[in-house]
Amino acid sequence: MLLSKVLRITGHAYIFFPFEKHSLLTTALTEAKLQFKNKPLIWHVKGEDTYMTFMWVSRALSSPPRYVNEHQSHRRDVTAFHTLAKPYSLLYNLIDNSTTKGSFIVDPSAYDLSAVRVCLETGRNVLANCPSKIVYEQCMKQIAETGGKR
């Protein structure tokens, strides 16, 4: 698993995944000698009967920060450009509570660049990969117009 090669000893990652892939993911994480809790975290989509599972993963630490609890309840952003975009409030909670100013954040699938906005507001450094040129252009226009603020 590439994550074990690029993740610093003091670093961590959040991996969002469909629950039916839990066994496959835990096997890969174990083989990569990464630390994780077998019980996934849950983002409940507030106001809907849907949820998404995710895991906190680290090379050395055994559990996520105390303010990142097992159940996150956040509404989808009505301004999101993509259906797979994570809500700004969810990303804000995860980034703000598990990193410090100046930390380096990587978002390999930035569907609406919410992580970029959070990092601009909280003083984190960020590298984000947006999989769609159209979404990227819309997001960059919005960030330019608002100065990174919501």
SERO-4910 file (N, C-alpha, C, O; in steps of 0.05 Angstrom, whole numbers):
BEGIN
 pado doro    nc1    nc2    nc3   cac1   cac2   cac3    cc1    cc2    cc3    oc1    oc2    oc3
  Met    A     17    -23      0      0      0      0     18     25      0     35     28     18
  Leu    A     14     42    -20     31     65    -24     30     84      1     50     97      7
  Leu    A      8     85     14      5    103     37     26     98     58     36    117     70
  Ser    A     34     73     63     54     67     83     82     78     75     98     83     92
  Lys    A     86     82     49    112     93     40    113    123     42    135    134     46
  Val    A     91    137     38     91    166     37     82    179     64     87    203     68
  Leu    A     70    164     81     60    176    106     83    178    126     97    158    132
  Arg    A     87    202    137    108    206    157    101    191    182     77    184    187
  Ile    A    120    187    199    116    172    224     96    187    242     81    174    257
  Thr    A     96    214    241     77    229    257     52    236    242     34    250    253
  Gly    A     49    227    217     26    234    201      3    214    204      5    194    218
  His    A    -19    221    192    -43    204    193    -59    210    167    -54    229    153
  Ala    A    -79    193    163    -97    196    140   -125    188    147   -129    172    165
  Tyr    A   -144    200    133   -172    191    135   -178    178    108   -174    190     87
  Ile    A   -188    154    109   -195    139     85   -225    135     84   -235    120    101
  Phe    A   -239    147     66   -268    143     62   -272    119     44   -258    117     23
  Phe    A   -291    102     50   -294     78     34   -323     67     38   -335     73     59
  Pro    A   -333     51     19   -359     38     23   -355     15     43   -335      1     43
  Phe    A   -375     12     61   -372     -7     83   -367    -36     73   -353    -51     87
  Glu    A   -377    -43     50   -373    -70     40   -344    -76     34   -336    -99     30
  Lys    A   -327    -55     32   -298    -58     27   -282    -59     53   -257    -59     52
  His    A   -295    -59     76   -282    -58    102   -261    -80    105   -238    -74    113
  Ser    A   -268   -104    100   -250   -127    103   -226   -125     85   -203   -129     94
  Leu    A   -230   -117     60   -209   -114     41   -190    -91     50   -165    -94     48
  Leu    A   -201    -69     59   -185    -47     69   -168    -54     93   -145    -48     95
  Thr    A   -181    -67    113   -166    -74    137   -144    -94    131   -122    -93    144
  Thr    A   -148   -112    113   -127   -131    105   -103   -116     93    -80   -121     99
  Ala    A   -109    -97     75    -88    -81     62    -73    -64     82    -49    -62     81
  Leu    A    -87    -52    101    -75    -36    122    -57    -52    140    -35    -44    148
  Thr    A    -66    -76    147    -51    -94    164    -25   -103    150     -4   -103    162
  Glu    A    -28   -110    124     -4   -118    109     16    -96    106     40   -100    104
  Ala    A      6    -71    105     23    -47    103     35    -39    130     49    -19    131
  Lys    A     27    -53    151     37    -47    178     29    -19    187     45     -6    200
  Leu    A      5    -11    180     -6     14    189    -25     10    213    -37    -11    216
  Gln    A    -26     30    230    -43     29    254    -71     39    247    -73     59    233
  Phe    A    -92     27    258   -119     35    253   -137     22    274   -129      1    285
  Lys    A   -161     33    278   -181     19    294   -198      4    275   -207     14    254
  Asn    A   -204    -21    281   -220    -38    263   -248    -27    260   -261    -31    239
  Lys    A   -258    -14    281   -285     -3    279   -284     23    264   -270     42    273
  Pro    A   -297     25    241   -295     50    225   -310     73    238   -328     70    254
  Leu    A   -302     97    230   -316    121    237   -340    124    218   -339    113    196
  Ile    A   -360    139    225   -383    142    208   -390    172    205   -392    187    224
  Trp    A   -394    179    179   -405    205    173   -434    200    166   -440    189    145
  His    A   -452    208    184   -481    206    178   -489    232    164   -483    254    173
  Val    A   -502    229    141   -510    252    126   -536    263    139   -558    252    136
  Lys    A   -532    284    154   -554    296    170   -578    303    152   -574    315    131
  Gly    A   -601    295    160   -625    300    144   -631    279    123   -651    280    109
  Glu    A   -613    259    121   -617    237    101   -613    210    115   -602    209    137
  Asp    A   -622    189    103   -618    163    114   -593    150    101   -593    126     95
  Thr    A   -572    165     98   -548    154     86   -524    160    104   -525    178    121
  Tyr    A   -503    145    100   -478    149    115   -455    140     98   -458    126     78
  Met    A   -431    148    107   -406    139     95   -387    131    117   -385    145    137
  Thr    A   -373    109    112   -354    100    132   -326    110    124   -320    114    101
  Phe    A   -310    115    144   -282    123    140   -265    114    163   -275    109    185
  Met    A   -239    112    158   -220    103    179   -198    123    182   -190    137    163
  Trp    A   -189    125    207   -165    141    213   -142    121    213   -143    100    226
  Val    A   -120    128    199    -98    110    195    -72    125    202    -69    149    195
  Ser    A    -53    112    215    -27    124    221     -5    103    220    -11     79    221
  Arg    A     19    112    218     42     94    219     49     87    248     59     65    253
  Ala    A     44    105    267     53    101    294     31    103    315     32     89    336
  Leu    A     12    121    311     -9    126    332    -32    107    329    -39     99    307
  Ser    A    -43     99    351    -63     78    350    -92     87    349   -110     71    343
  Ser    A    -97    113    353   -125    122    352   -126    152    344   -107    166    348
  Pro    A   -149    160    333   -152    188    325   -153    207    349   -156    198    372
  Pro    A   -150    233    344   -152    252    366   -179    250    380   -199    241    368
  Arg    A   -180    258    405   -205    254    421   -229    270    410   -251    261    415
  Tyr    A   -225    291    395   -248    306    384   -258    295    358   -278    304    347
  Val    A   -245    274    348   -254    260    325   -267    234    334   -254    214    337
  Asn    A   -293    236    339   -307    213    352   -318    194    330   -315    199    306
  Glu    A   -330    173    340   -340    151    322   -362    160    303   -366    148    282
  His    A   -377    181    310   -400    188    295   -399    218    288   -399    235    306
  Gln    A   -398    225    263   -399    252    254   -425    256    239   -432    241    222
  Ser    A   -440    277    247   -465    283    234   -464    310    221   -464    331    235
  His    A   -463    311    195   -460    336    180   -478    335    155   -480    314    142
  Arg    A   -490    357    149   -506    359    124   -488    362    100   -466    372    102
  Arg    A   -498    352     77   -484    357     52   -485    386     46   -505    400     53
  Asp    A   -464    397     34   -465    425     26   -482    428      2   -479    414    -18
  Val    A   -501    447      4   -519    452    -19   -504    464    -43   -514    463    -65
  Thr    A   -481    476    -37   -466    489    -59   -444    470    -71   -428    479    -87
  Ala    A   -444    445    -62   -424    426    -72   -426    422   -102   -448    421   -113
  Phe    A   -403    420   -115   -402    417   -144   -405    388   -152   -410    382   -176
  His    A   -401    370   -134   -400    341   -141   -413    325   -119   -411    332    -95
  Thr    A   -427    304   -126   -442    288   -107   -423    273    -87   -432    266    -65
  Leu    A   -398    269    -94   -380    255    -76   -365    274    -57   -348    266    -41
  Ala    A   -370    300    -60   -356    320    -43   -364    316    -14   -387    312     -7
  Lys    A   -344    318      4   -349    317     33   -357    344     42   -348    364     31
  Pro    A   -375    346     62   -383    372     71   -361    388     84   -343    377     97
  Tyr    A   -361    414     79   -342    432     90   -340    428    121   -318    427    132
  Ser    A   -363    427    134   -363    424    163   -350    399    173   -336    399    194
  Leu    A   -353    377    158   -340    352    166   -310    354    162   -295    347    180
  Leu    A   -301    364    140   -272    367    135   -260    387    154   -238    383    164
  Tyr    A   -275    409    161   -265    428    180   -260    414    207   -239    418    219
  Asn    A   -279    399    216   -276    385    242   -253    366    241   -237    365    260
  Leu    A   -250    350    220   -228    330    219   -200    345    218   -182    337    232
  Ile    A   -198    365    200   -172    378    197   -165    395    221   -142    394    231
  Asp    A   -184    410    231   -179    428    254   -172    412    279   -155    421    295
  Asn    A   -184    390    283   -180    374    308   -157    354    307   -150    343    327
  Ser    A   -147    349    283   -126    329    282   -100    339    269    -81    323    264
  Thr    A    -98    365    264    -73    377    254    -68    404    268    -86    414    282
  Thr    A    -45    415    263    -38    441    274    -32    460    251    -27    451    229
  Lys    A    -31    486    257    -25    506    237      2    499    224     21    491    238
  Gly    A      4    502    198     28    495    183     30    466    174     48    459    159
  Ser    A     11    449    184     11    421    176      6    419    145     -5    438    133
  Phe    A     15    397    134     12    392    105    -11    372    101    -10    350    111
  Ile    A    -31    380     87    -55    364     81    -55    356     52    -50    372     35
  Val    A    -60    330     47    -63    320     19    -91    310     16   -100    293     31
  Asp    A   -105    320     -5   -131    310    -11   -130    299    -40   -131    313    -59
  Pro    A   -127    272    -42   -124    259    -68   -148    260    -86   -146    255   -110
  Ser    A   -171    265    -75   -196    266    -91   -213    289    -82   -234    286    -69
  Ala    A   -204    313    -88   -218    338    -79   -241    344    -98   -238    359   -117
  Tyr    A   -264    333    -93   -286    335   -111   -298    364   -112   -311    371   -131
  Asp    A   -294    379    -91   -303    407    -92   -284    427    -79   -290    450    -74
  Leu    A   -260    417    -72   -239    433    -60   -247    444    -32   -236    464    -24
  Ser    A   -265    431    -18   -272    439     10   -248    438     27   -244    456     44
  Ala    A   -231    418     24   -207    416     40   -188    440     36   -175    449     54
  Val    A   -187    450     11   -171    473      5   -182    497     20   -167    512     32
  Arg    A   -208    501     20   -220    523     35   -215    521     64   -208    541     77
  Val    A   -217    497     76   -212    493    104   -183    501    110   -177    515    130
  Cys    A   -164    491     94   -136    497     98   -130    526     96   -114    537    111
  Leu    A   -142    540     77   -138    569     74   -147    583     99   -134    602    109
  Glu    A   -169    574    111   -181    587    134   -166    581    160   -165    597    179
  Thr    A   -154    557    161   -141    548    186   -111    549    186    -98    541    205
  Gly    A    -99    559    165    -70    562    164    -55    536    159    -32    533    168
  Arg    A    -67    517    145    -54    492    137    -44    494    109    -55    510     93
  Asn    A    -24    479    101    -15    477     74    -30    454     61    -36    434     74
  Val    A    -35    456     35    -52    435     23    -43    429     -6    -34    447    -21
  Leu    A    -45    404    -13    -42    394    -40    -67    378    -47    -73    358    -33
  Ala    A    -82    387    -67   -108    375    -73   -108    367   -103   -100    383   -120
  Asn    A   -119    344   -108   -122    334   -136   -152    334   -142   -167    318   -130
  Cys    A   -160    351   -160   -188    351   -168   -191    335   -194   -178    340   -214
  Pro    A   -208    314   -193   -210    295   -216   -225    306   -240   -226    293   -261
  Ser    A   -237    330   -238   -252    341   -260   -243    369   -266   -242    386   -249
  Lys    A   -236    374   -291   -226    401   -299   -249    421   -296   -243    444   -287
  Ile    A   -273    414   -302   -296    432   -300   -300    440   -270   -304    463   -264
  Val    A   -301    420   -253   -304    425   -224   -281    441   -214   -285    460   -198
  Tyr    A   -256    435   -222   -233    449   -214   -236    479   -220   -231    496   -204
  Glu    A   -243    485   -245   -246    513   -254   -268    527   -238   -265    550   -230
  Gln    A   -291    514   -233   -312    526   -217   -302    532   -188   -308    553   -177
  Cys    A   -288    513   -177   -278    516   -149   -258    538   -148   -259    555   -129
  Met    A   -239    539   -166   -218    560   -165   -231    587   -169   -222    607   -157
  Lys    A   -251    589   -186   -265    615   -189   -278    623   -163   -277    647   -155
  Gln    A   -291    604   -150   -305    610   -124   -284    618   -103   -289    637    -88
  Ile    A   -262    604   -102   -241    611    -82   -230    639    -88   -225    654    -69
  Ala    A   -225    645   -113   -215    672   -120   -235    694   -113   -227    715   -102
  Glu    A   -260    689   -118   -281    709   -112   -285    713    -82   -291    735    -73
  Thr    A   -281    692    -66   -286    694    -37   -261    696    -21   -262    699      4
  Gly    A   -238    695    -33   -213    696    -18   -209    671     -1   -195    671     19
  Gly    A   -222    649     -9   -219    624      6   -240    621     28   -241    600     41
  Lys    A   -255    642     33   -276    641     54   -302    630     42   -307    633     18
  Arg    A   -318    618     59   -343    607     49   -362    628     42   -385    622     34
***
